[in-house]
Amino acid sequence: MRNLKVLMSYNGAAYRGFQRQRNAVTVQGVVEAAIERLLKAPVPVTGCGRTDAGVHAREFCFNLRAETSIPNDGFVKGMNSLLPNDMAISSCEDVNADFHAGYSATGKEYVYLINNGVRRDVFTVDTALFHPFPIDEKKMDSAAGLFVGEHDFSAYCKAESLGVILSKKRGAVRKIYDFTVTRDGDYVEMRVSGNGFLHNMVRIMAGTLIYVNAGKLTEDDIAASFIRPDRGRTGVTLPPRGLYLNKVFY
């Protein structure tokens, strides 16, 4: 039995997230259907995590266990011939039997992309948030630094998910390794890496920086949010279309 580690990218605009769901088109469902056609047998995959509906991935990892002699490059070529144009397999390799795409990961990096031009770009309408109001990326970058370190991120989690998260051993405590905000022409990129992320955490952090930019929140508010967590005192949850899973660390 081989254990294959596979890296892929996808545009998530047309999908209800990664995880397989009943009565919904998901990335996992499409991938598993392609694998079944390629290997002539149903083979479930294990993802490195879940991405919500409309969220994209530049590097998503999954693993699968199968009795197959197909070469790794043959798997890549075969899958890319079967997958739709908004998905692509970039690599495939044999790994140890105990490798698990989710549990073996030590961290992830996300990017939130904003089109800060004066007019909407029809070619990025599903892949970047259009925000035509002034953005001071240096001000946001300064505030982003406050997230770095180990904190209680209860105030940066979707309310419906918080109860389950707090019932687990580490609760809502996560460690952020780096968080930067940069500009390239009309596009502003928020890039954050950490050892784990709560449901909607990146989108709420990004929305909090947008509020800081607009003067609705201050750096002191961010610092206070770790001491007295209150979702009502942090920023808006930005839409999924600007969010990318950028890299998974092992």
N, C-alpha and C positions, 0 to 999 in steps of 0.2 A: 504494500500500500504506500503510494507516494503522497507526500504533503507538499503542495505547490503554493508558493508565495507569489501573488500576482499584484502588480501595480497598474492602475488605470486612471483615466481622467474622464470627466463627463460634464456636460452642460445640463444642469438639473431643472431647467425651466419647464420642461414637459412632464416632470415626474413628481409623484407624491413622496419624495424623499428616497433614501436608499433602501430601507428595510421593507421586506415583502409584506404586502397587505392584501386582504381580501377586497375584491371589487375596486382595486386601484392599480394604476400602472406605476411601478417603482423600478428603480435601477436594479435592485437585486433580482426582481422578477424577470427582467429582460436579460440580465447576465446569465441567470440559471437556465433560462430557455435556450440561450445560445450554446451554453456548455452541454446541455442535453443533446442538442443537434450534433455538436462536434464529437462528443465522446460516446454517443449512442446509448446513454444511460442517464437517469436523473442524478445529479450530484449537487447537494446544497453547498453554499459558500458561507464563510464566516467573515463578516466585515470588521474593519478596525473601529467602527462606531456607527452612529446614525447621523445622517444629514437630513434636515427637514425639507419639506416640499419647497422647490424652487431654489435650493442651495446647490452650489456647484463644487466640483473637486478638481484641482489640478494634479493631485496625487492622492489617490485613495488606495488602500491596501486591503486585499482579502486573501484568504487561504482556502484551499479545498483539498480533500483527501479522495483519491481515486486510484483504481487499478487500471493504469493506462501506460502504454509505451510511447505515446506521442512525444516528440522532442519539444523542448521548451520553446524554441523559435517557431515550431509548427503550431503550438498552442496559440502563440501571439498572432501569427498570420491567420490561422483559422478563425479565431474569435473576431478579429478585425474584419473579416469577410462576412461575418454573420451579424455583428452588432450594427445598430443604426448610426447615422452620421454624427450624432451628438454624444457618442461614447467611443473610447479608444483604449485598447490594452497597450501598455508601454513595455512591460517586462514580465517574465515568468521564470522562477527558479525553484529548484528543489531545496527544501529546508528540513531541519530536524523534526521528528515526529511531535515534539512538544511545542513547536511554534504555533502560536494563536494570534491572529491578526489584531484582536482586541486586547487580550490580557498581556501579550508580550510588548505592547507599545509602552514607551517611557514618556512620550509627550507628543504634542501636535502643534502645528503652526497654522493659523488662519489669517486670511486677508479680507478686509472689507474695502470695496472699491466704490468710489464716488465720482460721478461725472459732475464737475463743478463748472462746466461751461455755461454760456449765456443761453444756449438753446439745446433742446433735446437731441441726442444722437440716436436715430432710429435703429442703428446697427448694434447698439449696446443697451437697448431698452430693457432687455431681460438679464443683462449681465453686469450692470452697474446701477447704483442709485443716482437718479438725476436730482441734483440739489443746486439750483442756480443762484442761491444766496451766498454772500461773501464768506469765505472760509479762510481763517488765519491758521494755517497748518502748524506754524511754530508754537502758537498758543496751545493748540491741541496736543502737540508733541510733548510739551512741558507737562501738561496734565496727565498724559498717558503714562509718564514715568511713575506716577503715584500708584499705579496698579501693580508694578513690579514687586515681587516678594510673595510671601505666604500670607494669605488673608482669608477671612470668612467672607465668601461671596454670596451670602444669602440674599442680599439686596439686588443681585444681578442674575436672578434665576426666574424662570417662568413660574408664577404663583402656583399653578396646578401641579407642578412637579416637585415643589420644595419639600412637602411633607415626606415624600418617599426618600428624597435625598438626605434629609436630616435624620432619618431613621437608620441610616447606614453608618458604619464605623467612623469614617473621616468626615461625615456630614458635608457641609458646604465649603470646607477649607480646601483651597487649591493654591498652587504656586505658579506665579507668572514669571517666566524667565526674561522676557523682553517685550516691549510694546513701543512701537514707533509710528509716527505719522509723517509722511513725505508727500511731495507734490511732483508730478511730471506733466507739465502743461496744464490742461484742463482737468486732469485726473488726480485725485487725492487718494492715497492708499494708507489704510491703517493695518499694520502687521503685528500680530501678537502670537507669542508662543508660550506654552506652559505645560505642566504635567497632567492637566485634565481641565475639562470645561463643563459647566452646568448647562442645562437646557436653556437656550437663548442667551447664554452668558456673553458671547462675543457681540451679538447684536445689541444687547443692552449697554455694554461698555462703550460700543461705538456711538450709540445714541446719547450716552452721557457726555461724551466728548463733543458731540454736536451741540448739546445744551450749554456746555462750557463755552464753546465758540460763540454762541448767541447771547451769552451773559445770563442765561437762566439758572446756571449752577456755577460754583466756584471750585477751585482746587481744595479748599477747606471742606466743601460738601463731600467730595470724593473721599478724603481722609476720614471724615465722620461716618461715612457709609459702612466702613469696615468695623467700627466700634459699636454703632447703633444701627444695625441693618434694617432698612425700611425701603421696600421696593417703590413706594410712593414718592421717595425723595431722590430717585436716580432718573436717568434719562429714558426717553422713549425706546421701545424695541424697534430697531430699524428693519425695513423689509428684507426678506431673504435673498432677493435677486443680486445684491451686492456682495454676498458672502461666499468665500471659497475656502474649502479645506486645502491648504497649500502644501503641507508636508506632514508625514507621520514619522516619528523618531523611534528607532529600535536599538 
